[in-house]
Amino acid sequence: MNSKILGSIAIVAGTAIGAGMLALPLATAALGILPAMVLLLLVWGVSAYTALLMLEINLRSGVGDNVHAITGKILGKKGQLIQGASFLSLLFALTAAYLTGGSSLLVLKAQNIFDMQLDNQLAVIIFTLALGGFAALGVSWVDKVSRVLFSLMIALLILVVLALLPEVNSVSLSQTVAGSFTNSWMIAIPVIFTSFGFHVCIATLVRYLDGDAKSLKRVLLIGSTIPLLCYILWLLVTLGTVGATHIDSFSGSLAQLVTALQQIVASPMVSKAISFFADLALITSFLGVTLSLYDFVAELIRADNSIKGRSLTWLLTFVPPLACALYIPEGFVAVLGFAAIPLVFMIIFLPIMMALKQRQQQTSGYQVAGGKLALGLAGIAGVVIIAAQLWVAL
């Protein structure tokens, strides 16, 4: 493999791996380890197929087009409106989730380091002001910071997994949680689906690799498999050490999960690594998402580059998710689950519609295997994901 392919694989894997990984044990504890693994494989299959479907659409539309332009070409203004609304809703939901998760970790740090009880709402505001400013600095700053932080996060993930693996035991792995079987699945499905949301980078990679279908297919399949393996290992070391019953009792609290993992290991260095890994997973995801949201809002309101224009864009970017984070202080898992709804429209429903229309007009070019049967199954998967989140919400 050449460096461009390796770099592209890293982009796919890096786009998926982030704060969503922290939510997986909290969302799947009630299922138990084996059902959680099965669900991971099923969702990975849907994500890999839809990635190849979006690759097909990109290649047939023309190398160089972005998602918005492709949607407009095939589905017109109405399609673009749905795509834009879905993208905006997704970014708002992810930002709100990362604010709630980040603030809970900030509260934990204040307790552990300064022995002080920080108000959760104050922690949300501090987290927003401290890190939200990076979005206004522009992509070059965020890119430089994110590269360093993401590299550190991966190194810490490896260290944490290696440290916790010897502590995995059969008793913890075999634990089951008493409760509603249906509710357990419905809570887990949307969160796992959101954790495989790497599709936003496909159009960029098509341009980067000059539309080489063979290389792009390899990049997407390998790049999506790396997060799958990371998630499997992460569930193994969390559910296999802390235990499903204990994690389920946290009620979605990220701070309690981090504390429980720290108590498993005897080494102070590994304990700090666990805390730092959680911090970096949240921060890298937060920076990437808020930069995209800031740029999208700026384009939407046609803001200029003046202080007034940037201030207005910043307020419109952060006030809605901040209000959500203040209203739902422990909503990390819940809001991540909600993000699955707009994501379904972006990477399942709209691509299916575009592929069907393209295939009627073009018979040549790359086409993902499976035909209409695979498209139908992907559509059913999308309906199931949305139904699961609505079940949880209602």
C-alpha positions as semicolon CSV with decimal commas, in nm:
position;residue;x (nm);y (nm);z (nm)
1;M;0,000;0,000;0,000
2;N;0,125;0,348;-0,082
3;S;0,124;0,639;0,161
4;K;-0,193;0,796;0,013
5;I;-0,393;0,478;0,070
6;L;-0,257;0,438;0,424
7;G;-0,335;0,802;0,496
8;S;-0,687;0,761;0,360
9;I;-0,745;0,455;0,577
10;A;-0,631;0,660;0,878
11;I;-0,878;0,936;0,786
12;V;-1,170;0,689;0,771
13;A;-1,074;0,521;1,099
14;G;-0,998;0,853;1,268
15;T;-1,330;1,004;1,164
16;A;-1,518;0,715;1,325
17;I;-1,312;0,667;1,642
18;G;-1,375;0,933;1,903
19;A;-1,611;1,017;2,184
20;G;-1,868;0,766;2,056
21;M;-1,639;0,489;2,179
22;L;-1,680;0,613;2,538
23;A;-2,058;0,572;2,511
24;L;-2,050;0,213;2,385
25;P;-2,009;0,037;2,724
26;L;-2,277;0,261;2,877
27;A;-2,519;0,191;2,591
28;T;-2,456;-0,184;2,559
29;A;-2,408;-0,294;2,922
30;A;-2,770;-0,406;2,954
31;L;-2,727;-0,632;2,649
32;G;-2,425;-0,824;2,773
33;I;-2,102;-0,892;2,588
34;L;-2,213;-1,145;2,323
35;P;-2,528;-0,961;2,203
36;A;-2,326;-0,638;2,202
37;M;-2,062;-0,798;1,977
38;V;-2,330;-0,931;1,741
39;L;-2,489;-0,586;1,721
40;L;-2,150;-0,426;1,651
41;L;-2,095;-0,663;1,358
42;L;-2,444;-0,601;1,216
43;V;-2,412;-0,221;1,237
44;W;-2,062;-0,238;1,090
45;G;-2,207;-0,435;0,796
46;V;-2,471;-0,166;0,736
47;S;-2,212;0,112;0,766
48;A;-1,966;-0,060;0,531
49;Y;-2,237;-0,122;0,271
50;T;-2,367;0,236;0,283
51;A;-2,009;0,364;0,254
52;L;-1,965;0,165;-0,067
53;L;-2,305;0,289;-0,184
54;M;-2,193;0,648;-0,130
55;L;-1,871;0,566;-0,314
56;E;-2,079;0,447;-0,610
57;I;-2,282;0,770;-0,608
58;N;-1,970;0,987;-0,585
59;L;-1,791;0,810;-0,869
60;R;-2,093;0,818;-1,100
61;S;-2,166;1,182;-1,021
62;G;-1,813;1,296;-1,098
63;V;-1,486;1,313;-0,908
64;G;-1,456;1,647;-0,728
65;D;-1,816;1,708;-0,627
66;N;-1,903;1,744;-0,257
67;V;-2,205;1,577;-0,096
68;H;-2,422;1,889;-0,122
69;A;-2,351;1,930;-0,493
70;I;-2,411;1,560;-0,564
71;T;-2,744;1,567;-0,380
72;G;-2,849;1,873;-0,577
73;K;-2,754;1,711;-0,908
74;I;-2,957;1,397;-0,844
75;L;-3,241;1,497;-0,610
76;G;-3,268;1,871;-0,670
77;K;-3,332;2,148;-0,417
78;K;-3,563;1,939;-0,199
79;G;-3,296;1,673;-0,162
80;Q;-3,039;1,939;-0,075
81;L;-3,275;2,084;0,186
82;I;-3,319;1,744;0,353
83;Q;-2,945;1,680;0,336
84;G;-2,862;2,023;0,481
85;A;-3,119;1,995;0,760
86;S;-2,994;1,645;0,847
87;F;-2,633;1,763;0,854
88;L;-2,716;2,060;1,076
89;S;-2,925;1,845;1,315
90;L;-2,648;1,586;1,335
91;L;-2,379;1,842;1,420
92;F;-2,599;2,017;1,679
93;A;-2,680;1,681;1,845
94;L;-2,315;1,568;1,850
95;T;-2,199;1,904;1,990
96;A;-2,462;1,886;2,265
97;A;-2,357;1,529;2,349
98;Y;-1,989;1,624;2,370
99;L;-2,071;1,923;2,589
100;T;-2,255;1,703;2,838
101;G;-1,981;1,440;2,834
102;G;-1,703;1,697;2,858
103;S;-1,866;1,881;3,145
104;S;-1,910;1,558;3,344
105;L;-1,539;1,484;3,303
106;L;-1,459;1,842;3,409
107;V;-1,666;1,794;3,726
108;L;-1,474;1,471;3,794
109;K;-1,138;1,646;3,747
110;A;-1,234;1,929;3,981
111;Q;-1,326;1,670;4,244
112;N;-1,010;1,457;4,202
113;I;-0,752;1,733;4,159
114;F;-0,886;2,025;4,364
115;D;-1,126;1,838;4,593
116;M;-1,404;2,079;4,499
117;Q;-1,762;2,016;4,387
118;L;-1,806;2,199;4,056
119;D;-2,164;2,275;3,955
120;N;-2,249;2,078;3,640
121;Q;-2,411;2,373;3,461
122;L;-2,108;2,589;3,534
123;A;-1,887;2,307;3,404
124;V;-2,084;2,303;3,075
125;I;-2,029;2,678;3,030
126;I;-1,657;2,655;3,117
127;F;-1,607;2,364;2,874
128;T;-1,787;2,554;2,596
129;L;-1,590;2,875;2,645
130;A;-1,255;2,698;2,689
131;L;-1,274;2,479;2,379
132;G;-1,545;2,640;2,167
133;G;-1,315;2,925;2,071
134;F;-1,105;2,693;1,854
135;A;-1,390;2,671;1,602
136;A;-1,359;3,042;1,527
137;L;-0,983;3,016;1,473
138;G;-1,030;2,820;1,151
139;V;-0,939;2,484;1,003
140;S;-0,559;2,530;1,002
141;W;-0,545;2,568;1,381
142;V;-0,790;2,286;1,450
143;D;-0,608;2,061;1,204
144;K;-0,272;2,111;1,377
145;V;-0,415;2,062;1,725
146;S;-0,631;1,765;1,627
147;R;-0,345;1,573;1,466
148;V;-0,138;1,587;1,784
149;L;-0,431;1,509;2,013
150;F;-0,560;1,222;1,798
151;S;-0,214;1,061;1,785
152;L;-0,191;1,084;2,163
153;M;-0,543;0,940;2,197
154;I;-0,459;0,632;1,988
155;A;-0,137;0,576;2,185
156;L;-0,329;0,601;2,513
157;L;-0,603;0,371;2,384
158;I;-0,342;0,103;2,313
159;L;-0,187;0,153;2,658
160;V;-0,524;0,138;2,836
161;V;-0,640;-0,174;2,648
162;L;-0,310;-0,354;2,715
163;A;-0,328;-0,259;3,084
164;L;-0,690;-0,371;3,127
165;L;-0,679;-0,693;2,922
166;P;-0,509;-0,896;3,202
167;E;-0,788;-0,782;3,438
168;V;-1,066;-0,921;3,217
169;N;-1,241;-1,212;3,390
170;S;-1,511;-1,459;3,293
171;V;-1,737;-1,359;3,584
172;S;-1,762;-0,999;3,468
173;L;-1,797;-1,102;3,102
174;S;-2,085;-1,338;3,176
175;Q;-2,288;-1,084;3,374
176;T;-2,639;-1,013;3,255
177;V;-2,866;-0,726;3,355
178;A;-3,223;-0,788;3,458
179;G;-3,467;-0,570;3,270
180;S;-3,651;-0,521;2,945
181;F;-3,491;-0,710;2,658
182;T;-3,648;-0,473;2,404
183;N;-3,532;-0,157;2,582
184;S;-3,175;-0,287;2,599
185;W;-3,157;-0,333;2,222
186;M;-3,337;-0,008;2,145
187;I;-3,093;0,196;2,356
188;A;-2,785;0,032;2,204
189;I;-2,874;0,038;1,832
190;P;-2,868;0,418;1,768
191;V;-2,552;0,477;1,975
192;I;-2,356;0,204;1,796
193;F;-2,476;0,332;1,458
194;T;-2,359;0,686;1,541
195;S;-2,018;0,546;1,639
196;F;-1,964;0,428;1,279
197;G;-2,038;0,768;1,124
198;F;-1,730;0,812;0,905
199;H;-1,916;0,870;0,576
200;V;-1,872;1,248;0,567
201;C;-1,513;1,208;0,445
202;I;-1,593;0,988;0,140
203;A;-1,629;1,270;-0,116
204;T;-1,295;1,415;-0,003
205;L;-1,123;1,076;-0,038
206;V;-1,269;1,025;-0,387
207;R;-1,097;1,349;-0,490
208;Y;-0,778;1,263;-0,303
209;L;-0,742;0,920;-0,469
210;D;-0,850;1,047;-0,812
211;G;-1,158;0,826;-0,830
212;D;-0,964;0,496;-0,817
213;A;-1,256;0,265;-0,733
214;K;-1,041;-0,036;-0,637
215;S;-0,826;0,163;-0,396
216;L;-1,124;0,350;-0,253
217;K;-1,314;0,028;-0,188
218;R;-1,013;-0,111;-0,002
219;V;-0,976;0,213;0,196
220;L;-1,340;0,213;0,309
221;L;-1,350;-0,154;0,405
222;I;-1,018;-0,152;0,595
223;G;-1,080;0,192;0,741
224;S;-1,421;0,089;0,878
225;T;-1,288;-0,242;1,012
226;I;-1,028;-0,070;1,232
227;P;-1,296;0,105;1,445
228;L;-1,485;-0,226;1,465
229;L;-1,179;-0,399;1,612
230;C;-1,114;-0,108;1,849
231;Y;-1,476;-0,114;1,968
232;I;-1,467;-0,491;2,024
233;L;-1,152;-0,459;2,233
234;W;-1,294;-0,161;2,423
235;L;-1,614;-0,348;2,513
236;L;-1,408;-0,651;2,611
237;V;-1,192;-0,455;2,858
238;T;-1,478;-0,246;2,999
239;L;-1,755;-0,504;3,033
240;G;-1,496;-0,770;3,117
241;T;-1,348;-0,574;3,409
242;V;-1,609;-0,341;3,555
243;G;-1,897;-0,574;3,464
244;A;-2,225;-0,514;3,283
245;T;-2,431;-0,487;3,601
246;H;-2,208;-0,219;3,751
247;I;-2,185;-0,017;3,428
248;D;-2,562;-0,034;3,378
249;S;-2,607;0,120;3,724
250;F;-2,418;0,434;3,609
251;S;-2,729;0,547;3,414
252;G;-2,520;0,681;3,128
253;S;-2,270;0,873;3,344
254;L;-1,934;0,895;3,166
255;A;-1,757;1,020;3,479
256;Q;-1,864;0,711;3,676
257;L;-1,737;0,482;3,398
258;V;-1,396;0,653;3,397
259;T;-1,375;0,633;3,777
260;A;-1,466;0,263;3,775
261;L;-1,198;0,184;3,516
262;Q;-0,939;0,376;3,717
263;Q;-1,021;0,168;4,023
264;I;-0,951;-0,154;3,833
265;V;-0,582;-0,084;3,775
266;A;-0,318;-0,056;4,046
267;S;-0,080;0,166;3,849
268;P;-0,126;0,543;3,903
269;M;0,022;0,601;3,555
270;V;-0,241;0,381;3,387
271;S;-0,512;0,544;3,596
272;K;-0,405;0,884;3,465
273;A;-0,385;0,740;3,112
274;I;-0,749;0,627;3,134
275;S;-0,858;0,974;3,240
276;F;-0,646;1,143;2,972
277;F;-0,771;0,904;2,703
278;A;-1,133;0,990;2,786
279;D;-1,047;1,361;2,776
280;L;-0,878;1,336;2,437
281;A;-1,152;1,121;2,283
282;L;-1,404;1,388;2,372
283;I;-1,189;1,688;2,281
284;T;-1,080;1,558;1,938
285;S;-1,440;1,475;1,845
286;F;-1,562;1,807;1,982
287;L;-1,307;2,009;1,783
288;G;-1,382;1,832;1,455
289;V;-1,759;1,853;1,490
290;T;-1,773;2,214;1,608
291;L;-1,539;2,328;1,329
292;S;-1,772;2,168;1,072
293;L;-2,075;2,318;1,245
294;Y;-1,918;2,665;1,266
295;D;-1,828;2,662;0,895
296;F;-2,172;2,533;0,798
297;V;-2,349;2,804;1,001
298;A;-2,118;3,074;0,859
299;E;-2,204;2,963;0,506
300;L;-2,574;2,942;0,591
301;I;-2,599;3,299;0,722
302;R;-2,335;3,429;0,478
303;A;-2,134;3,576;0,766
304;D;-1,831;3,789;0,683
305;N;-1,489;3,752;0,844
306;S;-1,528;4,053;1,075
307;I;-1,539;4,028;1,455
308;K;-1,915;4,090;1,443
309;G;-1,966;3,820;1,179
310;R;-1,754;3,564;1,365
311;S;-1,923;3,645;1,697
312;L;-2,270;3,596;1,549
313;T;-2,163;3,269;1,388
314;W;-2,012;3,150;1,717
315;L;-2,332;3,226;1,909
316;L;-2,552;3,049;1,654
317;T;-2,311;2,753;1,662
318;F;-2,295;2,705;2,038
319;V;-2,610;2,849;2,199
320;P;-2,852;2,572;2,080
321;P;-2,632;2,276;2,188
322;L;-2,533;2,464;2,506
323;A;-2,901;2,505;2,598
324;C;-2,952;2,133;2,539
325;A;-2,649;2,042;2,753
326;L;-2,770;2,266;3,036
327;Y;-3,117;2,113;3,017
328;I;-2,998;1,751;2,998
329;P;-2,685;1,743;3,220
330;E;-2,638;1,363;3,196
331;G;-2,750;1,331;2,835
332;F;-2,426;1,203;2,679
333;V;-2,561;0,866;2,566
334;A;-2,917;0,990;2,508
335;V;-2,817;1,276;2,278
336;L;-2,566;1,059;2,089
337;G;-2,856;0,823;2,024
338;F;-3,068;1,109;1,889
339;A;-2,788;1,194;1,644
340;A;-2,860;0,861;1,473
341;I;-3,186;0,998;1,323
342;P;-3,033;1,267;1,098
343;L;-2,740;1,033;1,028
344;V;-2,982;0,772;0,890
345;F;-3,119;1,027;0,643
346;M;-2,768;1,134;0,542
347;I;-2,604;0,795;0,489
348;I;-2,894;0,555;0,426
349;F;-3,218;0,709;0,297
350;L;-3,076;0,981;0,069
351;P;-2,801;0,757;-0,078
352;I;-3,059;0,486;-0,155
353;M;-3,275;0,737;-0,340
354;M;-2,975;0,874;-0,529
355;A;-2,844;0,528;-0,621
356;L;-3,182;0,419;-0,755
357;K;-3,209;0,731;-0,969
358;Q;-2,852;0,704;-1,096
359;R;-2,890;0,336;-1,185
360;Q;-3,193;0,416;-1,398
361;Q;-2,987;0,666;-1,596
362;Q;-2,644;0,497;-1,598
363;T;-2,560;0,130;-1,644
364;S;-2,181;0,161;-1,648
365;G;-1,933;0,247;-1,375
366;Y;-1,871;0,113;-1,026
367;Q;-2,175;-0,040;-0,856
368;V;-2,182;-0,195;-0,511
369;A;-2,295;-0,556;-0,504
370;G;-2,642;-0,662;-0,387
371;G;-2,875;-0,482;-0,624
372;K;-3,221;-0,378;-0,509
373;L;-3,229;-0,645;-0,237
374;A;-2,931;-0,488;-0,058
375;L;-3,083;-0,141;-0,099
376;G;-3,408;-0,267;0,052
377;L;-3,229;-0,428;0,348
378;A;-3,033;-0,107;0,410
379;G;-3,359;0,087;0,404
380;I;-3,512;-0,152;0,658
381;A;-3,203;-0,109;0,878
382;G;-3,252;0,268;0,864
383;V;-3,617;0,235;0,969
384;V;-3,514;0,006;1,258
385;I;-3,252;0,257;1,379
386;I;-3,498;0,547;1,379
387;A;-3,770;0,333;1,540
388;A;-3,523;0,231;1,813
389;Q;-3,440;0,591;1,896
390;L;-3,806;0,697;1,894
391;W;-3,886;0,401;2,123
392;V;-3,624;0,522;2,370
393;A;-3,735;0,886;2,346
394;L;-4,104;0,812;2,391
